[in-house]
Amino acid sequence: MQAYAKLEELSKRYEELSNELAKPEVISDPLQLRKFSKEQSGLDEIISVYRSLTSTLKQVKELEEMIENESDAELVGLAREDLASLREQQIEMENNLNVLLLPKDPNDDKNVFLEIRAGTGGEEASLFAADLFRAYARYAETRKWRVELMSSSESASGGFKEIIVLISGHGAFSRLKYERGVHRVQRVPSTESQGRIHTSAITVAVLPEADDVEVTIDPKDLKIDVYRSSGPGGQSVNTTDSAVRVTHLPTNIVVTCQDEKSQHKNKAKAIKILKARLLERMEEERDSEISKERKNQVGTGDRSERIRTYNFPQNRVTDHRVGLTLYKLDAIMEGRFDDVIEPLIVYFQAEALKCGAEN
């Protein structure tokens, strides 16, 4: 393994952080305490595995010396068995460390805005947008994440033309980032009298929640309009001007929120969504500087890319990025997204390792 020097550096840094966290002046300073605690917790897993590996390597060396010097054939046989087991553990830990040492996506620990929009397919697309949202909400529940409605626009059929939610919880972005793109559905719509299968599509965007230090907005750059919120078909659902439309003049990004009865709450939600979209734009501009070859190797995550097909008659889900096909659509629509997310994590980690080996 070529990364032992790096691991030793991280181990020393971990000890330094432990010493810092024990100092009274750090304990009494919430900002410093939070900063050092966060850095150390980010190293917990890798240091734990590294220490186990170090212990294993020590045992491997002791057994090798014993086998070389021991004359008792029975003891040598037992030692060889133990040595084979330890070497398997060594390989497993080294592989684990190679993954843990990969550059971490700085957004992985953030909360996310999940935006689902109906695309081609009319009312059927809006109904599937609602179905997929409910599936994500069930998935969030299984992982103990919190789901907060930020904005929604219902269709006449009871689906969603658009729905935006904030999902808060450990690792939310690290897993849901694989969901961004075009999701295609093939099924018989409830309005279809002749049983014909229709194909519709929706788009999913996954935006990390922006920290205040990452995105600052000058109030003079905002145009804020208030109006009366309405339901499907223009039906009024509020008698006050509580709905808010926020326009960021430099970028012309527009965010509307009308689900709260309070104008102030709608405005606050709209600003949070706007910050997330501005952060996404900043990251897209940064990513555009990365070579095309590199983007092809690790995947772009472009929301215009068709990533998955849900075929209801066959109970089949196909993820086109990794050629994964599962005949358990019913389970996935109940929130079992780990069945498709885990293979994606493994695939993209392998691609990243491959890139690292080539560079």
C-alpha positions, 0 to 999 in steps of 0.5 A, a space after each residue: 500500500 502506497 499511502 502509509 505516509 499519508 496515513 501516518 500524517 493523518 494519525 498525527 493530526 488526529 492526536 493533535 486534535 485530541 490534545 487541542 480538544 482537551 485544552 480549557 481555552 478550546 472547551 470554552 470557545 464554541 467556535 473552536 470546539 466545533 471546528 476541531 470536533 468536526 475535523 476529528 470526527 471526519 477522521 474517526 473511521 480512517 484512524 480506526 481502520 488504520 490502527 486495526 491495520 497496524 495491529 494486524 501487520 504487527 501480528 503478521 510479522 510476529 507469525 512470519 518470524 515464528 514460522 521461520 524459527 519454530 521447529 514444531 510442525 503442529 505449531 507451524 501449521 496453526 501459525 500458517 492458518 492464522 497468518 492466512 486469515 490475517 493477510 485476508 484481513 490486511 487486504 480488506 483493510 487496505 482496500 477500505 483505506 484506499 476508498 477512505 483516502 479518496 478526495 471527499 466531496 465537500 458537500 457530502 455531509 450537507 442537507 439537500 434540496 430535492 427538486 422533482 419536476 414533471 416532464 414529458 407525459 402531462 398528467 401522468 408525469 405529474 402523478 409519477 412525480 408525486 409517487 417518486 416524492 413519496 418513495 423518497 420520503 419513505 427512504 428518508 424516514 428509514 434513514 431518520 432524515 427530516 423532510 420539510 416541504 419548501 414549495 409545491 405546485 399541484 396538478 389537476 390530477 392531484 400529482 405535482 408539477 413541481 415539488 421542492 423539499 429540504 431533506 436534513 440528516 447525516 449523509 443526505 447529500 452523499 446518497 441522494 446526489 446519485 438521484 439527479 437526472 431524468 427518471 423515465 416511467 413506463 406504466 398504464 396511466 389511471 386515465 387509460 381505458 384501453 390498458 396501453 403503456 405510456 412512457 413519461 419522464 420527470 427530472 430530479 435535481 439534488 442541491 446541497 444546502 448552502 452555508 451563509 459563508 459560501 453564498 452571500 446575497 446583496 439585498 439590492 440584487 433581489 426583486 421580491 414580489 408578493 401575490 395571493 397563492 393558488 391551488 391547481 387550476 388557479 383555485 385560490 387557497 389563501 385570502 392574503 398576499 402570502 406567496 412570494 416570488 424572489 428574483 435574483 437580478 444578476 443571474 435572473 434565477 427565480 424562486 417562488 414559495 406559497 405553501 406557508 400562510 406566512 409571507 415571511 416564512 415563504 420568503 425565508 424558504 425562497 431565499 434558502 432555495 435561491 442560495 442553493 441554486 446559486 451554489 450549484 451555479 458556482 460549482 457548475 462554473 468550477 466544474 467546467 474548468 475540469 477536463 472533459 476526460 476527467 468528467 467522463 471518468 467520474 460521471 457528470 451527474 448532469 440532470 439532463 441525463 436519463 439515469 433510470 427507468 421504472 417499468 411497472 408492468 415488469 416490476 423492473 428498475 434499470 439504472 442506465 449508468 451502471 447497467 443495473 436491473 432489479 425486479 423489485 420496483 414495488 420495494 423501491 417505491 416503498 423507499 428501498 433506494 439503498 438497493 440501487 444507491 449502493 451499487 452506484 456508490 461502489 461503481 463511482 468509488 471504483 472509477 475514482 480509484 481507477 483515475 487515481 491509479 492512472 494519474 
